[in-house]
Amino acid sequence: MSTHVISQPHDPQAVVPGSDEHGSLVRSLSTTLPTALGNLLATIVVLVSLVLGIWSLVATWSGHAGSFLPFFQVTVAATVVSLNALYARRTFSYVITLIGAILWLWVSVTPFLPFFQVLLQAVTVVIMLGGVVFSTAAVHLSKQPRF
């Protein structure tokens, strides 16, 4: 009885495990920033979020809620973007979350028909949460060695 080992032909187009696990968008977002610049950008995002949140709170409590951004949307967007910016401060991968939050706030104050309002808010929230997923994957990818 003999044992034969049949080798598989090497396909140069074959995917090496872990090499193309993430898309090109995640790879491009996973480039690391200098530590000081990353911390500065994350701090600016958090401070702007705090200022917008306080301004919206004051407008709501003073009875002029319609004169500024809605407090609920500002609170949710500021929390998601700030936490994401702090987590991904070594990369600028939280830019998608930031864009989604800005679009969500814009859709929240723009008068649309109710159906379109709900549809656009759902789309912008999905963009914002998709940005969190991209950011998490980019931070994970940035911690891996690049060979």
Phi, psi and omega in degrees: 000128180243151179253127179250136174250117180260118180277145177275140177296141181283121178257114181294340179274354182295147181277125176279131182304128178089349183277322180237040181291326182248155179287173181292332178295315180294320178297319181289329178280347184273001177295138185273146176264158171301145187303316182296318180292318178298316178295321179296313180297318178295321178295319178297317179298317180293317180295317177297321177297318178296316180297315178296321179295315179293318179298318178294322178296315179296318179296322180290314182290334180277358177090009179245050185297330180283352183274350180218187182295147179297136187298317182299311181296321178295318180297313181294312181297317181295320180294312182295313183292318181294314179295321178292320179294322179291322180291318186255033185292340178283342176237170175253035184284349180278008181295327179292319177296319179296316178295317178298320179293318178296317178296321179296317177295321179295316179295327182293329182260350180272128181284118174237168170298148185306320179299312181291327177300311180294317180298313181292324177294321178296318180296317182289327176292322177295321176298316181296314180288329173296325175297324177295319179295314177300318181295317179298317178294322180292321178294318178298318180291327181290338180276348179275149177291144179259115179239000000 
